[in-house]
Amino acid sequence: MSNPYVMSFWELAGSRWRIAKLVPRAGAGLVALLVLVNLVLGLLPVVFVIATSMVLGRVPAAVQAGLGSPEWDALVGVFVVAAVAFVAQQIIAPLQASLGELAARRVDGQMVEQLMAASLRTPGIGPLEDQAALDDLRVAARELEFGVQSPGQACSGLVALLARYTQLAGYAVVIGVAFSWLAAIGLVIAVMLFRYGQRGGLRKYARVRFSLGGAERKGDYLRTLAIQPAAGKEIRVFGLAGWLRDTLRGAYFDWLRPMWAERRRVYLWPFVWFGTWALIATGAVFGLVGATDTLTLTTFVLVMQAALGALRLAEYYPESDLQTAIGMEAYDAVQRFAGRIEDTPAESAGPPVPDPVHTITFEQVTFRYPGQSRAVFENLDLTIPVGRCTAIVGLNGAGKTTLVKLLARLYEPTSGTIRCDGVDIASYPIEAWRAKLGVIFQEFARYEAPAADNIGFGAVAHMDDRDGIRAAAEGVGLTATLDRLPRGLDTPLARHLTGGADLSGGQWQRVALARALFALRHGSTIVVLDEPTASLDVRAEALFFDDFAGLTQGATTLLISHRFSTVRQADFIVVLEHGKIIEQGSHEELLTLDGRYATLFHLQADRFTDEGVSA
């Protein structure tokens, strides 16, 4: 049977080695300086102990000889050495902390770059919608953002151990030379047993904590819900404060109780045995020192100070222990997340992407999300006429947004082909194909950037086209709103930024629509709008589509909606249900068919008009 203590030792050694391999990322010059500073910081307390012991040992002779005597001068000399060692510690300790923080920031900066590169490396968004990958991404991002238990802090903490163990080695040498090597070895073993228990306990404790990540996230969510203003109105109106308090208490206890139990397991009895050994070893050393009548005063004080200094090193190291025990969890999360992202070979130039002329077709397209057994689409055939407005309608879960993701190549079909004028769009460079699209998703991005940038991101290479940005804003009826902002188009759309402001949901949706119009102005011949008017009321929605139809005249427009009243002006309407096309045609043709579209249209549209909607 394998020895768990031996396995734990090698596990600890392996963990330290993994951290050590990251340390050079801080830069050779900085690491060399940090190592030197820690070695000096480890030696200075030993020098201080030796010097102060010599001071105490020379006091009687110096007092007896008087001022100006060689004995007094010798006393002053060692006193100066002790003072210099003490003052140097006070100066170098902050330097150690500053250099360690700089090293940590450098390593963490590279980890952030690695994490960003991994998240942006894949041309699709599959890994960003995978729950396991998202868990790794959250762990890594949280630790790297706050930098308390990060890989960089682990590297800094590992180097800081040099000061502690140099100090321990110095004390052991002093005890061995001045008194007994056996006593020195006994004290070092006692200290290292405590250190092993402390460090190993932290590692096991951390393992439990990270295994309870789901419970911790639940508690964090409830705590944020309680203190953030977003839910404050409902919590008060519906009297949810008591429920929230009790649920939060239960969630935190679900998280804390297993950790309390693990802490008792890894710390209680192991430390009883470690403490017993340390007590025996320390008692034996002090007993031998006290029983030895050949020691001078200097040697006695020296051995006692060195022994006490060594024993103090059995404690928890705030600059190293937690960092080296937990810091690599973020690094592991970065590596796991990066490992989920397949390396994408560099694309060749490929043929240029011509403007669509006739049709965009989905031919026998089957698609299922990674890890899912149920297909969203199965052998889907769909034709989208170029230069016209096609509406895709259906209830939630019909597959409408998935259709957009496939068209934008955020996912690739499991089987089948998507063609533009007969050419497989997968044969085009992905960025070149996407340049032909102006897509606004239902959950569009709200950038904490100036209003002009929020619109200009539709064609980022043309963000200096201020006239085009203003024209896009005018096209969606947003000019007056933006002009009222503190700095007009240059106002940051985030209230917490200096001079910033926020917009309502409907105003934000108009910003997103203006982004699509700006893309259309600069070469995106296909405009895709996923639930574009979800935040607009019915009257504003009707007015918007009257204007939008004129603004997108001649463009290929794909309109995704579950509002049947939204799409009645489209040239061609496709009804999706459970990933299948069940009806298609114009609004009038589908009403005449009196099928699923007609039923849903009358259920939804008629009640939103003042006098009913006629066919």
Secondary structure as GFF3:
##gff-version 3
##sequence-region A 1 615
A	DSSP	alpha_helix	4	22	.	.	.	ID=ss1
A	DSSP	three_ten_helix	23	26	.	.	.	ID=ss2
A	DSSP	alpha_helix	28	65	.	.	.	ID=ss3
A	DSSP	alpha_helix	70	121	.	.	.	ID=ss4
A	DSSP	three_ten_helix	127	129	.	.	.	ID=ss5
A	DSSP	alpha_helix	131	146	.	.	.	ID=ss6
A	DSSP	alpha_helix	151	178	.	.	.	ID=ss7
A	DSSP	alpha_helix	181	211	.	.	.	ID=ss8
A	DSSP	alpha_helix	213	227	.	.	.	ID=ss9
A	DSSP	three_ten_helix	229	231	.	.	.	ID=ss10
A	DSSP	alpha_helix	232	237	.	.	.	ID=ss11
A	DSSP	alpha_helix	241	291	.	.	.	ID=ss12
A	DSSP	alpha_helix	297	312	.	.	.	ID=ss13
A	DSSP	alpha_helix	321	340	.	.	.	ID=ss14
A	DSSP	beta_strand	359	367	.	.	.	ID=ss15
A	DSSP	beta_strand	377	385	.	.	.	ID=ss16
A	DSSP	beta_strand	389	393	.	.	.	ID=ss17
A	DSSP	alpha_helix	400	407	.	.	.	ID=ss18
A	DSSP	beta_strand	415	420	.	.	.	ID=ss19
A	DSSP	beta_strand	423	424	.	.	.	ID=ss20
A	DSSP	three_ten_helix	425	427	.	.	.	ID=ss21
A	DSSP	alpha_helix	430	434	.	.	.	ID=ss22
A	DSSP	beta_strand	437	440	.	.	.	ID=ss23
A	DSSP	alpha_helix	451	456	.	.	.	ID=ss24
A	DSSP	three_ten_helix	457	462	.	.	.	ID=ss25
A	DSSP	alpha_helix	466	475	.	.	.	ID=ss26
A	DSSP	alpha_helix	479	483	.	.	.	ID=ss27
A	DSSP	three_ten_helix	488	490	.	.	.	ID=ss28
A	DSSP	alpha_helix	505	521	.	.	.	ID=ss29
A	DSSP	beta_strand	526	530	.	.	.	ID=ss30
A	DSSP	alpha_helix	538	551	.	.	.	ID=ss31
A	DSSP	beta_strand	556	561	.	.	.	ID=ss32
A	DSSP	beta_strand	572	577	.	.	.	ID=ss33
A	DSSP	beta_strand	580	585	.	.	.	ID=ss34
A	DSSP	alpha_helix	587	593	.	.	.	ID=ss35
A	DSSP	alpha_helix	596	604	.	.	.	ID=ss36
A	DSSP	three_ten_helix	606	608	.	.	.	ID=ss37
###
